Amino acid sequence: MSKRHITIILLLTVILISGCREEVSSKLGGERLKFNTEEILVIKELINQNQGEYQQIKEITDKEKVDIFYKVLSKAKWEDDTGKSSYPDFMINNKYSIWRLSPDNNIRVRVNNLEKNTFLSEKDSKTIYKLIFDED
């Protein structure tokens, strides 16, 4: 085969792969959000399911850990929240509602004032769990 044929085949392959990748990305939907980071994360846990009462269980002031939290949220794909659900398992800074989803323990996050919702990947869910429960 000539160099020209090889170049054309490689070019067509790159175009085909790029087109398929774009199609998969668009099916995932959602949008990325920008977050105003705060210096502290105040984590509250649901203690009374019937009345929606929360108790503070932790305060994260370590800048590195706070930045990790906002980095996870920033890379997530967000969609409009479509309705009511049970009280979240955790609240962070009274702005972010967090639900544990069984059996896979992935996390659903809702930005309360924007009514946006996302389901985190297994990896990002584990990252948030480590922040909340101080696991290494």
C-alpha positions as MATLAB code, in Angstrom:
seq = 'MSKRHITIILLLTVILISGCREEVSSKLGGERLKFNTEEILVIKELINQNQGEYQQIKEITDKEKVDIFYKVLSKAKWEDDTGKSSYPDFMINNKYSIWRLSPDNNIRVRVNNLEKNTFLSEKDSKTIYKLIFDED';
ca = [
       0.000    0.000    0.000;
       1.162    3.477   -0.715;
       1.687    6.127    1.928;
      -1.283    8.008    0.533;
      -3.667    5.070    1.057;
      -2.409    4.558    4.599;
      -2.864    8.257    5.379;
      -6.445    8.216    4.036;
      -7.323    5.090    6.037;
      -5.887    6.586    9.232;
      -7.727    9.856    8.648;
     -11.055    8.064    8.095;
     -10.490    5.967   11.219;
      -9.862    9.071   13.330;
     -12.987   10.759   11.947;
     -15.088    7.650   12.609;
     -13.822    7.303   16.187;
     -14.395   11.004   16.904;
     -17.953   10.833   15.588;
     -18.806    7.792   17.701;
     -17.325    9.355   20.807;
     -19.392   12.528   20.338;
     -22.557   10.477   19.903;
     -21.970    8.585   23.159;
     -21.251   11.832   25.042;
     -24.431   13.480   23.835;
     -26.542   10.501   24.930;
     -25.266   10.922   28.476;
     -26.889   14.334   28.524;
     -26.580   16.714   31.386;
     -24.586   19.849   31.806;
     -21.596   20.833   33.852;
     -22.038   23.407   36.599;
     -19.617   25.876   38.126;
     -19.565   26.025   41.896;
     -18.576   28.818   44.239;
     -16.324   26.962   46.606;
     -16.563   27.523   50.315;
     -13.866   27.136   52.950;
     -15.786   24.722   55.168;
     -18.041   21.732   54.550;
     -20.616   21.203   57.296;
     -21.997   17.678   57.042;
     -25.317   16.809   58.641;
     -26.850   13.342   58.833;
     -30.566   12.534   58.847;
     -31.569   11.471   62.367;
     -35.375   11.535   62.117;
     -36.847   10.273   58.845;
     -40.402   11.301   59.800;
     -39.620   14.937   60.595;
     -36.579   15.523   58.403;
     -34.302   16.382   61.310;
     -30.553   16.528   60.817;
     -27.611   16.524   63.195;
     -24.154   17.852   62.386;
     -21.677   14.973   62.334;
     -18.615   16.612   60.858;
     -17.003   19.851   59.780;
     -14.294   19.714   57.119;
     -11.907   22.662   57.140;
      -8.973   21.067   55.291;
      -8.751   23.062   52.047;
      -7.508   20.060   50.087;
     -10.528   17.957   51.104;
     -12.952   20.805   50.410;
     -11.413   21.247   46.960;
     -11.809   17.522   46.255;
     -15.533   17.766   47.037;
     -16.055   20.659   44.622;
     -13.887   19.003   41.970;
     -16.141   15.928   42.028;
     -19.247   18.112   41.704;
     -17.722   20.187   38.907;
     -16.963   17.212   36.689;
     -20.399   15.611   37.142;
     -23.141   15.867   34.509;
     -26.187   17.610   35.991;
     -29.823   17.369   34.928;
     -33.028   19.026   36.074;
     -34.465   17.419   39.191;
     -37.754   15.837   38.231;
     -39.633   15.537   41.462;
     -39.962   14.845   45.144;
     -38.092   12.126   46.965;
     -37.380   11.025   50.499;
     -35.290   13.110   52.848;
     -31.617   12.911   51.855;
     -29.268   10.845   54.009;
     -26.886   13.802   54.314;
     -26.850   17.552   53.795;
     -23.682   19.511   53.095;
     -23.723   23.242   53.882;
     -27.529   23.055   53.606;
     -26.991   23.398   49.834;
     -26.284   19.856   48.715;
     -28.541   16.889   49.395;
     -26.923   13.464   49.267;
     -28.619   10.077   49.034;
     -26.943    6.670   49.334;
     -28.271    4.362   46.669;
     -28.361    0.670   47.535;
     -27.166   -1.952   46.640;
     -24.219   -0.398   44.792;
     -23.668    2.459   47.285;
     -23.431    5.047   44.550;
     -24.454    8.558   45.497;
     -27.126   10.873   44.180;
     -26.464   14.587   44.719;
     -28.917   17.458   44.382;
     -28.022   21.144   44.312;
     -30.992   22.472   46.252;
     -31.177   26.077   45.059;
     -30.726   25.119   41.380;
     -32.887   21.992   41.502;
     -30.186   20.067   39.651;
     -29.516   16.402   40.162;
     -26.721   13.925   39.347;
     -25.778   10.329   39.999;
     -22.077    9.965   40.748;
     -19.901    7.214   39.347;
     -18.694    4.468   41.655;
     -15.262    6.110   41.851;
     -16.650    9.571   42.682;
     -19.095    8.069   45.184;
     -16.195    6.426   47.010;
     -14.355    9.755   47.058;
     -17.338   11.480   48.707;
     -17.725    8.605   51.204;
     -14.087    9.016   52.197;
     -14.669   12.708   52.863;
     -17.824   12.145   54.893;
     -16.574    9.195   56.924;
     -12.879   10.145   57.033;
     -11.758    6.865   55.486;
      -8.312    6.506   53.962;
];
